[in-house]
Amino acid sequence: MEQIVVALSPFTRRSRSLGVSHRDHYLSRGLEPGEHVLVHDPLADEHFRAVVADVEFELDDTTYRLEIGGRITADEADEWLAPPAADGHLTTVEIVALLEELRRSERDVHAALADLRAR
């Protein structure tokens, strides 16, 4: 899992959305929509879960929009960054990711139904 280190402004904290440049943050690889990442604010020494919501490709860089989730402890962040266990058991990280995916899917279904009703 990727960790992105960035100081979060008060506006970013309120909007729960953050734009991140691939080049400026020296990411080891490209991020995919729906992928879970960690955001670490070194000034406040806080860790947050985040999901890649949008990807925008430019000639010289790629920009990601992250939706910032809940705050987690430093110990939880370490657990998220640890390699997955090979024993086949789901980790806390994987369970949280599945629940967040389910929540996003539910919102998409509700929006689609509302659209159908409006027609």
Backbone as CSV, one residue per row, in Angstrom:
resi,resn,N_x,N_y,N_z,CA_x,CA_y,CA_z,C_x,C_y,C_z
1,MET,0.844,-1.174,0.000,0.000,0.000,0.000,0.887,1.233,0.000
2,GLU,0.467,2.218,-0.747,1.216,3.471,-0.825,0.858,4.379,0.344
3,GLN,1.853,5.108,0.809,1.635,6.151,1.808,2.030,7.479,1.185
4,ILE,1.157,8.453,1.313,1.401,9.780,0.774,1.570,10.724,1.954
5,VAL,2.707,11.388,2.000,3.022,12.306,3.098,2.771,13.722,2.609
6,VAL,1.818,14.392,3.242,1.452,15.743,2.833,0.790,16.462,4.012
7,ALA,1.113,17.730,4.174,0.457,18.544,5.199,-0.949,18.889,4.710
8,LEU,-1.939,18.595,5.519,-3.337,18.837,5.142,-3.781,20.213,5.622
9,SER,-4.303,20.986,4.699,-4.813,22.311,5.050,-6.175,22.172,5.733
10,PRO,-6.618,23.208,6.433,-7.963,23.159,7.028,-9.050,22.923,5.968
11,PHE,-8.885,23.514,4.779,-9.864,23.307,3.711,-9.909,21.843,3.283
12,THR,-8.726,21.229,3.129,-8.662,19.820,2.741,-9.318,18.938,3.796
13,ARG,-9.094,19.268,5.042,-9.706,18.484,6.120,-11.228,18.591,6.086
14,ARG,-11.745,19.781,5.768,-13.205,19.959,5.702,-13.794,19.285,4.471
15,SER,-13.138,19.444,3.332,-13.686,18.919,2.079,-13.476,17.419,1.933
16,ARG,-12.513,16.873,2.696,-12.188,15.441,2.658,-11.733,15.008,1.266
17,SER,-11.130,15.943,0.527,-10.652,15.663,-0.823,-9.288,16.312,-1.002
18,LEU,-8.406,15.603,-1.720,-7.035,16.079,-1.857,-6.511,15.742,-3.245
19,GLY,-5.902,16.719,-3.908,-5.230,16.483,-5.182,-3.762,16.183,-4.933
20,VAL,-3.246,15.126,-5.585,-1.870,14.688,-5.362,-1.185,14.485,-6.710
21,SER,-0.022,15.081,-6.861,0.796,14.905,-8.055,1.687,13.676,-7.895
22,HIS,1.687,12.822,-8.906,2.528,11.623,-8.873,3.999,12.018,-8.761
23,ARG,4.401,12.952,-9.578,5.805,13.369,-9.624,6.242,14.056,-8.334
24,ASP,5.418,14.954,-7.808,5.796,15.706,-6.603,5.896,14.830,-5.362
25,HIS,5.179,13.703,-5.348,5.180,12.832,-4.169,6.022,11.582,-4.367
26,TYR,6.737,11.515,-5.495,7.684,10.414,-5.748,7.053,9.041,-5.501
27,LEU,5.854,8.846,-6.022,5.178,7.567,-5.841,5.933,6.471,-6.586
28,SER,5.966,5.290,-5.994,6.736,4.189,-6.574,6.058,3.577,-7.790
29,ARG,4.749,3.808,-7.938,3.997,3.253,-9.070,2.729,4.065,-9.261
30,GLY,2.053,3.832,-10.365,0.789,4.510,-10.627,-0.312,3.981,-9.719
31,LEU,-1.231,4.836,-9.356,-2.363,4.448,-8.519,-3.584,4.215,-9.400
32,GLU,-4.449,3.336,-8.960,-5.650,2.968,-9.709,-6.890,3.523,-9.031
33,PRO,-7.922,3.891,-9.795,-9.175,4.320,-9.174,-9.717,3.233,-8.247
34,GLY,-10.160,3.644,-7.074,-10.674,2.710,-6.081,-9.614,2.126,-5.167
35,GLU,-8.359,2.398,-5.466,-7.270,1.864,-4.642,-7.210,2.594,-3.304
36,HIS,-6.894,1.856,-2.265,-6.760,2.426,-0.930,-5.310,2.834,-0.699
37,VAL,-5.128,4.003,-0.092,-3.806,4.519,0.248,-3.863,5.112,1.655
38,LEU,-2.696,5.385,2.203,-2.606,6.079,3.479,-2.140,7.503,3.231
39,VAL,-2.677,8.423,3.992,-2.212,9.810,3.954,-1.663,10.113,5.336
40,HIS,-0.431,10.604,5.374,0.189,10.977,6.651,0.450,12.474,6.632
41,ASP,-0.111,13.170,7.607,0.130,14.598,7.789,1.248,14.724,8.817
42,PRO,2.493,15.044,8.368,3.608,15.074,9.307,3.533,16.238,10.302
43,LEU,2.856,17.314,9.932,2.764,18.457,10.847,1.897,18.129,12.059
44,ALA,0.773,17.472,11.808,-0.126,17.093,12.901,0.180,15.682,13.402
45,ASP,1.057,14.983,12.718,1.392,13.582,13.000,0.123,12.736,13.082
46,GLU,-0.698,12.850,12.033,-1.943,12.096,11.937,-1.933,11.257,10.660
47,HIS,-2.626,10.126,10.719,-2.746,9.213,9.586,-4.218,9.092,9.216
48,PHE,-4.488,9.023,7.903,-5.856,8.886,7.416,-5.914,7.807,6.340
49,ARG,-7.034,7.109,6.289,-7.310,6.237,5.156,-7.756,7.127,4.005
50,ALA,-7.504,6.702,2.795,-7.970,7.446,1.632,-8.192,6.477,0.474
51,VAL,-9.001,6.919,-0.482,-9.296,6.133,-1.672,-9.037,7.009,-2.889
52,VAL,-8.417,6.436,-3.911,-8.192,7.155,-5.160,-9.539,7.278,-5.861
53,ALA,-10.048,8.495,-5.995,-11.362,8.731,-6.593,-11.259,9.022,-8.086
54,ASP,-10.249,9.778,-8.499,-10.081,10.161,-9.905,-8.606,10.147,-10.263
55,VAL,-8.341,9.892,-11.536,-6.984,9.944,-12.064,-7.015,10.821,-13.312
56,GLU,-6.098,11.780,-13.387,-6.001,12.655,-14.557,-4.581,12.570,-15.107
57,PHE,-4.491,12.202,-16.380,-3.196,12.052,-17.029,-2.852,13.319,-17.791
58,GLU,-1.621,13.780,-17.614,-1.102,14.931,-18.342,0.186,14.490,-19.027
59,LEU,0.743,15.326,-19.875,1.961,14.949,-20.593,3.130,14.665,-19.666
60,ASP,3.286,15.475,-18.631,4.464,15.345,-17.777,4.176,14.863,-16.356
61,ASP,2.914,14.550,-16.048,2.575,14.128,-14.689,1.204,13.463,-14.684
62,THR,0.919,12.789,-13.610,-0.408,12.232,-13.352,-0.876,12.798,-12.025
63,THR,-2.138,13.218,-11.988,-2.712,13.784,-10.780,-3.825,12.866,-10.288
64,TYR,-3.849,12.631,-8.995,-4.863,11.792,-8.373,-5.702,12.643,-7.441
65,ARG,-7.010,12.401,-7.433,-7.859,13.021,-6.421,-8.182,11.939,-5.413
66,LEU,-7.845,12.199,-4.163,-8.078,11.254,-3.084,-9.266,11.711,-2.249
67,GLU,-10.121,10.765,-1.902,-11.177,11.031,-0.932,-10.651,10.551,0.415
68,ILE,-10.526,11.486,1.338,-9.938,11.179,2.638,-10.995,10.582,3.552
69,GLY,-10.655,9.454,4.135,-11.559,8.763,5.054,-11.225,9.099,6.491
70,GLY,-11.468,8.162,7.355,-11.280,8.373,8.781,-9.828,8.362,9.206
71,ARG,-9.609,8.953,10.352,-8.269,8.982,10.944,-7.990,7.620,11.572
72,ILE,-6.739,7.197,11.501,-6.331,5.945,12.128,-5.095,6.211,12.989
73,THR,-4.817,5.306,13.892,-3.663,5.460,14.779,-2.374,5.107,14.026
74,ALA,-1.248,5.464,14.613,0.049,5.128,14.012,0.225,3.610,13.942
75,ASP,-0.240,2.890,14.953,-0.156,1.427,14.929,-0.992,0.841,13.799
76,GLU,-2.190,1.387,13.597,-3.032,0.924,12.495,-2.379,1.239,11.151
77,ALA,-1.743,2.401,11.048,-1.044,2.761,9.806,0.075,1.765,9.528
78,ASP,0.815,1.383,10.548,1.868,0.379,10.382,1.292,-0.940,9.888
79,GLU,0.135,-1.315,10.427,-0.519,-2.550,10.000,-0.936,-2.457,8.532
80,TRP,-1.455,-1.296,8.140,-1.869,-1.099,6.747,-0.673,-1.189,5.806
81,LEU,0.473,-0.712,6.250,1.660,-0.699,5.389,2.386,-2.037,5.354
82,ALA,2.081,-2.923,6.298,2.742,-4.231,6.339,2.308,-5.077,5.149
83,PRO,3.189,-5.939,4.659,2.803,-6.816,3.547,1.652,-7.735,3.963
84,PRO,0.780,-8.102,3.008,-0.351,-8.967,3.354,0.120,-10.345,3.821
85,ALA,-0.649,-10.923,4.717,-0.320,-12.258,5.239,-0.591,-13.303,4.161
86,ALA,0.227,-14.323,4.126,0.094,-15.369,3.117,-0.782,-16.521,3.604
87,ASP,-1.398,-16.384,4.780,-2.175,-17.500,5.323,-3.611,-17.536,4.832
88,GLY,-4.005,-16.611,3.986,-5.350,-16.618,3.426,-6.400,-15.928,4.277
89,HIS,-6.046,-15.471,5.474,-7.001,-14.775,6.334,-7.079,-13.306,5.932
90,LEU,-8.264,-12.753,6.064,-8.436,-11.333,5.783,-7.842,-10.509,6.918
91,THR,-7.150,-9.445,6.537,-6.614,-8.524,7.528,-7.651,-7.442,7.817
92,THR,-7.423,-6.686,8.854,-8.297,-5.555,9.169,-8.352,-4.589,7.992
93,VAL,-7.219,-4.371,7.368,-7.140,-3.471,6.212,-8.051,-3.961,5.099
94,GLU,-8.000,-5.241,4.800,-8.824,-5.795,3.723,-10.308,-5.718,4.060
95,ILE,-10.666,-5.948,5.315,-12.063,-5.866,5.727,-12.566,-4.433,5.602
96,VAL,-11.772,-3.466,6.040,-12.153,-2.053,5.929,-12.312,-1.677,4.453
97,ALA,-11.394,-2.140,3.609,-11.477,-1.843,2.177,-12.753,-2.432,1.576
98,LEU,-13.105,-3.640,1.950,-14.335,-4.258,1.452,-15.572,-3.493,1.909
99,LEU,-15.586,-3.064,3.161,-16.726,-2.301,3.663,-16.855,-0.954,2.956
100,GLU,-15.737,-0.290,2.708,-15.784,0.992,1.996,-16.248,0.795,0.558
101,GLU,-15.813,-0.279,-0.083,-16.256,-0.570,-1.448,-17.758,-0.844,-1.477
102,LEU,-18.253,-1.582,-0.500,-19.676,-1.851,-0.391,-20.463,-0.560,-0.203
103,ARG,-19.963,0.340,0.631,-20.625,1.617,0.878,-20.688,2.456,-0.399
104,ARG,-19.565,2.492,-1.167,-19.562,3.240,-2.431,-20.532,2.621,-3.431
105,SER,-20.576,1.298,-3.492,-21.491,0.609,-4.408,-22.940,0.915,-4.057
106,GLU,-23.233,0.936,-2.763,-24.587,1.238,-2.321,-24.997,2.652,-2.744
107,ARG,-24.067,3.619,-2.610,-24.368,4.994,-3.043,-24.614,5.037,-4.546
108,ASP,-23.823,4.285,-5.323,-24.004,4.248,-6.776,-25.359,3.665,-7.148
109,VAL,-25.780,2.616,-6.459,-27.075,1.994,-6.736,-28.203,2.962,-6.396
110,HIS,-28.110,3.633,-5.260,-29.140,4.600,-4.875,-29.228,5.743,-5.897
111,ALA,-28.073,6.219,-6.365,-28.075,7.292,-7.370,-28.703,6.815,-8.679
112,ALA,-28.393,5.593,-9.099,-28.958,5.052,-10.332,-30.465,4.885,-10.213
113,LEU,-30.928,4.408,-9.051,-32.382,4.255,-8.852,-33.086,5.619,-8.847
114,ALA,-32.477,6.597,-8.216,-33.067,7.942,-8.211,-33.154,8.490,-9.622
115,ASP,-32.139,8.227,-10.428,-32.140,8.672,-11.820,-33.248,7.999,-12.604
116,LEU,-33.442,6.692,-12.386,-34.501,5.970,-13.072,-35.883,6.471,-12.666
117,ARG,-36.054,6.771,-11.387,-37.335,7.286,-10.911,-37.655,8.656,-11.504
118,ALA,-36.607,9.452,-11.718,-36.789,10.806,-12.240,-37.232,10.784,-13.704
119,ARG,-36.958,9.717,-14.390,-37.329,9.624,-15.820,-38.745,9.330,-15.950
